[in-house]
Amino acid sequence: MTPTTATETISANDDTSMTRLRLSSGNGPVYRAVSKAPLREAYPSEIPIIDVSGIFSGPESDRMSVASQIRDAATNNGFFYIKNHGIPTEVTDWAYETLLEFFRQSAKIKERANVSQSRYYNGYKPPKSQRINPFESVDVRETFSWTYDPRYDPSVPDPAAIPPHIAKYLRCEDFQWEATANLPHLKEAIVAYWRACLSLARALVRAFALSLDLPEDSFLEKFTHPDAALALNYYPPIPVPETTSSSENGETQVSIGSHTDFQLFTILWQDDNGGLQVLNRQGQWINAKPIPGTFVVNIADYMARITNDRYVSTVHRAQNWSGRERISMPFFFGFNLNESCGVLDSCLAEGEERKYEEISCEDWVQRRAKAMHTTEDAK
C-alpha cells in the first residue's frame, strides 16, 4: 500500500501533542515522535557555530578545543555550523552560479545527462523522480550527482596503482561530463567545490577522532579513497502551508523528505533562501537558517553506529517556502567502501554492550539505499 501521510497519531495512552514520523533505515522501519508545535528558529545551543580554524593549527590544544566543541554538538542534535573552514567564497559562488545556469536550461538539454544512462548514478535527476521518504510527497527538486573519482583526488598520485581490493568499489566514468559538455565550466566548478570539501572533510575526520578520545590519525587508512559524493540540489519554491505545525492530516509537501544521511558526516553549503529543517531531541522541527560564511555539518548513520549512538544522526528535511529558487550543495563523506568498522571501544562505558555488529561501508550504504527507495508502507 502506498502511504499518503508522513505521520500518524500516537495512541491515546501517549502524548496527544505528538505525532509519529515514519522513516526508512538500514535497520528496518524506525519512528520519531514529532511535536505539533509550529516550526521555529533553532537556538544557538541547538545548532552551534564552531570556529574550526584550530584544526589547521600547529598546537594540539587548538585542535583539541575544536574537537571538544564537535563532541558537544554531535552528542546534542548532531548538527552544527562551521566557520573559518578554509573554503574560499569564490569556490562556492562559482559552483552556485554554474549550477543555476545548468538547472535553468530546458528539460531537453538537461535530459542528456539523465542518471538512468549512467553506470553509477552520476548525472541529472529530473523533477518528480525522487522520493527520499516514501511517507511524504515526491521531492520537489532536481539534482546533479557525482560520486568519488580518484582521478580528481589530489592525494592519489596514480589512480592506476590503486589496489584491486579498493579499486573494485570505485565508480569512475565520464558520462556526466560528456553529457554536459555544452557547459564546460560546469565540470570545472563542481570539481573545484568537491576538492575543497574533500580537503576539509579529511581535516574534520582528524578532529572527529580526537573528539572520540582517539589519536587523530586513527582513521587515516580508512579514507584513502573515501565515499565522497555530491548531490547538488535545485529546489523550486513550494507553497507555504496554512500552518507549519506537524499534523497527521494530509500529505506533507517537501522539497526533500525527512531522512538521515548514510555514512560519517555531511558538509552542506546552502544559499541564503533557507529551507533546511532539523528535528531536535524534543521532537520539534527547527530551522537551520543560512549563516553567511558557514557550512552546516551533520552526523550520519555510520558515525552513529560506530559511536554506539553517542553521536546523533538527526532527521532533517527541506521545504523551500522562500518564493525563490534554492540551491543546496551537500557533500557526503565516509570511509572507503571496502572498509568496515565496529563500535569503538572509546564509546563504551564499563559493562556497556555494543548495539551494532560490524558492517562494511559498502554493505551499509547498499542497505540504506535499498531501504530509502522502498515505497511500500512500512508499518
N, C-alpha and C positions, 0 to 999 in steps of 0.2 A: 504494500500500500504506500502511495506517495504521500508524505506528510504535507500539511498545509500551514503548520504553525511551528515556531521555534520553541515555544514554551507551553507548559501545561500547569494547571493549578496544582499546588501541593495539597495533599489530603487534608481533610477537615481537622485532623489532630495536629497539624503543623501550623506554622505562622501564615495566616491568610494574606499578609502583606507581601508575601514572596511568591514567585513562580519558579518553575524549574526549567532550566535550559538544557536541551539535549545536544550532545556533541559526539562526533566520531573520534575514536582514538586508536592507538596501537594496541590497547588492552581491551578493546570492545567498547560498547556504548558507555559514556560517562555523563554525569549530570552535575549542574551547578545551580545552586539556589540564587535567584536573582530578585533583588528588591524592585518593587513597583514605584519606588521613588523616582522623580524626574532626573534625567541626565544632568550632571553638574560638572563644573571645572575641577580638575584634580588639585589637591592641596600639595604644596611643596614637599611635605613629608611623605606623600604617596608616590610621587614621581619626582625624585630629587634631581638637581643638576649637579653633576660631578665634573670637576676640572681634572681632566686626565693627562695634563701636561707632564705630571710626575712620572708617568710610565715610560717616558722617553729620557728620563733624567738619570744621571750617574748615581747619586746617593740612594742606597737601598731604602732609607727612611722615606723618601719621596714616593717610591713605588709601593711601599707598604701602606702608606697613607691612602693612596688611591684604592689599593686592594681592600682595605678596611671599609671604605665607603661603598665599594661594589658589593661586598658581602652583606652590608646592611640593606642595600636596595634589593639584592637578589633574594634575601630571606623575607622581605616585606611583600611588595607587589610584583617583584620580578621585572619591573620597568624602571628605567632611569634615562635622563638626558646626559649627553657628554659634550663638553666644550673644550676648546684648545686641543682638538683632536689631530691637528696637523693636515687636514684635507682642505686645500685652498677653495675659496668660493668660486674661483674661475672654473674649477673642475666640475663642481655641482651645477653651476649656472649653465655651462656648456652642455652637459648631459640633459638638463631640464629643457633648455631651448630646443635642442635637437629632437628630443622625444616629442615635444609639442608639434614640431614640424612633421615628424613621422605620423603621429596619430591623426593629424588634421588632413591627411591625404584621403583620397577616395577609397572606398572599400575595395574596389577592384585592384588598386595598386598594392594595398596592404595585404590582400589575399595571396599575393605572390610568395609571401613569407609565412603562410599558414602552417602552424605547428604540425598539422596532420601529414605534411610532406617531409618532416624531419625524422631522422632515426632516433633522436634523443630528446624530443620535446623542446627543442630550441625553436625560437621564432615567435610568430604572432598568433594570439588567441583573440578571435573577434567577439563582438557583443553577444550576450546570451549563450556563451559556450562554456561558462564556468559556474559551478555552484559549490563553493568550498564547504558550506554547511547545508546538508540536504534537508534541513528542517526550517530554512529561511528561503527568501526569494532567490531566484537566479541572480548571480552577482551582476551589478550594473557597472561593468568595467570592460576594458580591453587591456591586453598585456603583451609585452615583448619579453621573452625569457631567454636566458643564456646560462649554460652550466659551465663548470670549471674546465678550462682548456690549458694544459701545461705549456703550450706554445706561446702563451701570453703571460706566463708567470715568470717574473724576473729572477726568482730564486731557483728556477730549473735551467741549468746551463745547456742540457742536451736532452730534449724530450725523447729522442730515440733510445736513450740509455736508461729509461725508466724500467725498473724490474718488472717482469711479466706479471707477478702476483699483485702488483699495483696497477699496471697499465690496463689490465683486463676490465677494470672498473671505470676507466676514463671514457668520456663521451665526446670525442673531438670530431667536429665537422665544420664545413664552411658554408653550409646551406643558407643559414640565416643572413650571412654577409652577402652572398651572391644574390639572394632574393631582395636585398635592399640596396643594391649597387647604384640605384638612381639617387641615393643619398649617401655618398661615400664617406662623409663626415660622421654619419651615424655610428659606424664601427669605431672610428677614432674616439668619439666622445664616450661611448659606452665602455670601451676597453680602458680608457683613462680613468673613468669613475671606478670600474671594477678593480683595477690595480691599486688605486688609492684605498679602497675599502679593504682589499686583501692585506695590504701592509698594516693598516690599522688593526684588523682582526688578529693578525699574528702577534701584535704587541698586546692586545687585550687578553689573549689566551694566557700569556705570561702573568698578567695581573690576576686573572681568574685563578690560576694555580696558587699564587700567593694568598689569595682570599680563602682558599681551601686548606691552608696550613701545609702546603706542599712546596718543594723547591720550584722556582719559577720556570725551570726548563723541563718540568716533569712530563709535559705533553708534547715535547718538541718532535719526537719521532712519529707522533700520531697525525700530524698535519703537514707532512712534506708535500702532499698533493691533495689538498683538502676538498671536501664537499662544499664548494664556494660558488653560489649561484645567485643570479639576479632574476627578479620578477618585476619588471618596470611597468607600473600600472597607470592607466589613464581612466579617470572617473568623471563622466559627465554628471551634471547636477541631478539630484533626485528631489522630489517634493518634500518639504518639511511636514511631518505628520502633525495631526491636531494636538497630540500630546507626546512628549518624549519619555514618558514613564513606560516601564515594561508592562506589557499586558499579554494575557493569554488569548486575546481575541484577535483573529486575523493573522495574516502572514506579514512578517516583518520585512520591509523592503530594505535591502542593504546594498552598499557599494561593493563590499566584500563581507562574506558571512562570518559569524563567530567561530573562532578556531584558536588552536595553539600551534606553534611552529615546531619543526621536526627535530633539528639537531641541537647544537650547543647554544647559539645565540644569533640574533638578528640585529643588523645595523641598518637603521632606516633614516633616509633623508625624505622630508616632506615639504611641499611648498607651503605658502602662507595661508592657504584656504581652509585648512583644518578638516576634521572628519574622523580622525583616529579616536577610538573609544576603548577603554580598558575596564575590565570587570575587576573591581578591587576585592580585598579579602572579606569585606562585609556584603559582597554581592550586589554592589551598586555600580552602574555604568558611570564612568568619569571620562572627561575629555582630556586627551593628551595633546594640548594645543601646540601649534608650531611655535618654537622659540628660535629666533634668528641666530645663526652661527652654531647651532647644535644638531646632533643626531639623536634619535631615540634608540636605545638598546634594550632588547628584551630577552629574557631567558627562554630557551626552547626545551622540548620534551626530553631529549637525550641528556642534557645537563641536569634536568630534574631527576632522572633515573639514577645517574651515577653519584648524585649527592644524597640519594635516599629521600628525595623530596625536601631536603633542606632549602634548596634553591627552587623558586616557584615559577613554573611555566604557566603564565597567566593568559586567560581567554581575552581576545581582543577582536575588534571588527572595525569597519569604516562605514560611515554614512555621510556622503558629500551633500550637505544642505546649504552650501555656500552660494549657490546660484551661478557658480562659475566652474569651468573645467579644472580638475585637480590632477596633479602628478605626484605619485609617491615612488620611491626608488629603494625598496628593501634588498639588502644583501644578506643572504643566509649562509652562515658559516658552521662547519662541523669537521670532525676528524675525517681522514681518508676513509673512503667507503670500505676498504679492505681491513680496517682496524676494528677492534672491539674493546669494550671497557665495561667492567662491572662496577658495583657500588664501591666507592673509595673508602678505605679504612678510616681516613681522617673525618669522614662524615658519619661515623657510627659511635654512639655513646657506649659506654661499657654495658654489655649484655644486650644491646640492641641488635635486632635481626635485620638482614638485608631484605628489602621489599621486592627487589627485582633480580632476575637472573642476568648473567652477562649475555649480551647480544651484539652481533656485529652491526656496524653502522649501516651497511647495505641492507641487511635483513630488517633493521628497524625502519629505515626510510621506506622500503617497499611495503612493510606492514602499515605504516602510517598513510602512505599514498593510497593503498587499496582501501583502507577504512574511510579516508576522506572522500573518495569518489563513489562510495556506496550510496545509492539513492533510495534504498528501501527504508521503511520506517524502522527505527532501531529501538523499539520498545523492549 
